[in-house]
Amino acid sequence: MQFGVTLPCLDPRMLASLAKETEDAGWDGVFVWDMIWGIDVWVSLAAVAMSTQRIRFGTMLTPLSRRRPWKVASEVVTLDHLSNGRVILPVGLGAVGDGHENNWFEQVGEETDRKTRAALLDESLDIITGLWSGQAFSYDGQHYHIQHVTFTPTPVQTPRVPIWVVGAWPRMKSMRRVLRCDGILPMKMHADKTFADLTPADIQAIKQFVHEQRTQDTPFEIIMEDETPGDEPQKAADIVQSWAAAGASWWLEAVWKTPEAQGGIEGMRKRVKQGPPRSSH
């Protein structure tokens, strides 16, 4: 299993410093919120790329419905070259608001309808992967149209930059999208579209489904994101081990939850320096 941290939007210099500390503490990745306004995540990730040598990095996550896919393809491939092949692209529908009075998408005129955003996500995935091929590419979708584009440069990573996507288990339309990608950020959704807590048994079922249905032979990741107690390393490792045994291959520590309890940037730094919840057995 590999271990990363998820961080909120921070001053780019502070983010670069924390990313370096994350790498030094033995983590394998750092992922940063892609917000609708404010600190720009792509510029910030360039600072991460330049301040680190080993760890993977990316957004967490990018709602492709509010991005031009050719722009995302360009931003990600630039980071891929800048980092010598360490970037990952996590994508999904995104949160339209904070669940209270704020609806970020609506406030700036972005699409809020779930079905439309899903269609934009699917078309964007078609376009990004088509452009990254480096071959002459055209596309005629419902929302996007591209004529005779040959994208350069192609990614450093082959066959492409890994794409992780939110997948609602066991909703087949969502899971078919997962099969096109290189990793799943899983959630559990009932037939009535209400959500439930994932269990290790769900992860086992997802892993089996992907093994049976996915046609690509490239690596596939199952990514879990939550908190562990950094000051209780064995308890933290035990929490993660149950998910690893079920088939999860990445654990993302939700360090963004830390500030309320442990004091802002210093709380994040403390959790980062405590290191990943690896088993000592």
N, C-alpha and C positions, 0 to 999 in steps of 0.2 A: 504494500500500500504506500501511496505517496501522500504528502501532507502539505497543505497550503493554508494561507490566511486570507480572509476577506476583509478589506478595509474600506471605510467610507471615503468620500471626496475630501482630500486634504490639500494644503498648500503643497505645490509640486516639490519644493525643496525638502519639506518634511516627509513627504511620501517617499522620495528617493532615499532619504536617510533611513526610514523605517524598513524599506525594501532591502537595503544592505544589511541591516540588523537581522532581518528575517532570514536572509541567506546565511549569515554567519552563525545563526542559532540552529541551523540544520534543517530548516523547512525546505520544501521542494517547489513552492509556488507562492505568488502573491497576486490577488485579484481585487479589482477596485470598481466601485459603483460607477455606472454610466448614467449620470443625471441629465435631466432635460435642460437645465441651465446652470450657470455657475462655473466652477473649476472644470476645465475641459479634460476628460479622461485620456484622450489620445495624446495630447501634449504631455500630460503627466506620465503616461506610460513610456514615452520616449526618455524621460528622466530616469525611470526605473530601468529601462534597457541599458542605459549608459552607466548606471551606478552598480550594476550586478554583473556576474559572470556566468552563473550556473542555473539559477532558478527559472522556472517557467512563469509566465505572467499573462494577464489578460483582463478583460472587463468582467464584471459580475452583476448584471449581464447586459448585453446590448439588445434593446427592442428594435428589431430590424424594420418594423412598420414605420418608424419615424426617422429612418435613415435612407439616403440614396444608396442602393447596394453597390454601385460602382465606386462611390466614395469610401464606403467601408472596405471594399476590396483593396483600394489603394492605401488606406491608412494601415490596414493590417499587414499588407505585404511590405510596406515601408518599415514597420516595426520588426517584421521577420528578418529583413536584411540588417537592420540596425543591431539586432540581438544575436545574429548568427543562428537563427532558427529556434527561438525559444518562446514565441508568442502562441497563444491559444485564443480562439474566438468562441466564447459562450454567448448563446443567443436565446431569445424567447419572445413572448408577447409583451413582457414587462408589466410593471404595476402602474396603472393609470393615475393613481393618487395614493394618499396615505391612509385611506380608509375612514377619514374623518371629513373635514370640510374642504380639503384641498384635492382638486382633480387636475394634476399637472398637465396631462395631455389636453384636456378641454381648455385650460387657461391660455394655451398658445395655439389652439386650433388644430391639434393633431387628431388623427382618427381614433375614436374610442370604441367603435363597434367591434366586438370580439371576433366575429366571423371575418370581417374585412381585414382586421389586423393579422389573423391567421393566414389569409390568402396572400397578403403582402409579405409575410414571413416566408411562405413557401416559394413565391416568385423570387424573393431576394436570395434565398439559398440556391435556386437554379442559376441565377445570374452570377453570384459570387464564385461558385464552383466552375461555372462555364468560363468566366473571365480568367480565373487562375490557371486554366489549362494551357494558356498561351497560344491556343489555336484560334483561327478566325471564328468569331462568335456572333450569332444573331439570336434575337429572342422576341417573341410576339405573345405576350401574356395579356391578361385582363387589365393590369395596372401599369406594366412596364413594357417598353418596346426599345429594342436595341438593333442597330443595323451595322453589320460587318465591322466589328471591333476586334482588333488583336491587341490584347492586354500585355504590357510589359512593365517591369520584369516579372517573371513567375516567382512563386515563393521559394525560399531556401529549402524549406521542409518538403519532403516528397511523400506521397503524391500531392499533398497540399498542407496548408496550415490546419491543424485539428479543429473541428467545429463541434462544440458541445451544445446540446439543445435541451430545453425543458421538455419533459415528456410526462403526460398524464396517464398513469397506469390505472386500469387496463383499457383505456379508451383507444380504439384501434386507429382512428384517424391521426391522433397525436403520436401513437407508437409507430405508425408507418413513416412519419417524418423523422423519428428517431433513427430508424434503420438507414436513412440516407446520410447520417452524420457519424461522428467519431466518439461520441460520449453522450450520456444522458444525465441531466439534473432532474431526478425523479420527484414526482408528487403523486398522490393517490386521489383519484376522482371517481365518485360513484356515478351511476347512470343518471341520477337527477342533477349532476354537475356540482354537488357538494363535495367538499374535500374531507379527507380522513388522514389520520397519522399513518405513515409508512411503518412497516415492520420488517425485520430481517427476512421473513418468509416472502414478502413482496419483492425484495431485492433478489432473492433466489429465483422467483418466477420471472422477473425482468431479465435476468441473466440467461435463463433458459430460452426465453422467447427470442432474445437477440441472437443467441447461438444458433437457433433453428431457422430463423427468418432472414438474417442479414446475409447479403450476398458478397459484400466486400471482405477481403482477407486482411485488412489493415487493423491495427489494435483498436479496441473499443473500451472506453472507460465508463464506470458507474461512479458518480460523484455524490457524496453526502456532505451537507453543510449543517453544522450545529456547534454547540459549545461543549467544552470539557473543562474540568477544574485544573488549571495549570499548577496549583499548589498541592494537588494530590495526584502525582503522576501515575501511580498504579491504577487508581480509580479511572483516570482519564483513558489510560490504555485499555482497560477492560470495556469501557463504553465503545471505543472504536473497534475493538476486536470482534464484537458481535456482528458488526456491519461488514468487516473485512471477511469474516468466515462465510457470510452470506453471498459475497461476491463483489462488494464495493471495492474500488481500486484507488479512489482519491477521498481524502477527508479534508474538508475546508473548515478551518476554525473561524467561527463568526466573531472575529475580534471587534467588529463594529458594535456588538452588544455590550462590550466591556466598559465604555466610558462612563455610563451612569453609575456603575458599581465601583469603579476603580480610578476615576479621575482623568477623563479625557485622553490626550496624547500619551501621558505617562502611564495610564492604565493599559493602553494598547501596547506600549513598549514593554511593560512588565510581562504581559501575556506572551508576546513574541519571544522575549528572552528566556521564558520558561521552557521553550522548545516544544516540538510536536509530541503528541501523545502516542509515542511508539511503545510497543510492548518490550519489557526488559527480559521476558522469558526466551 
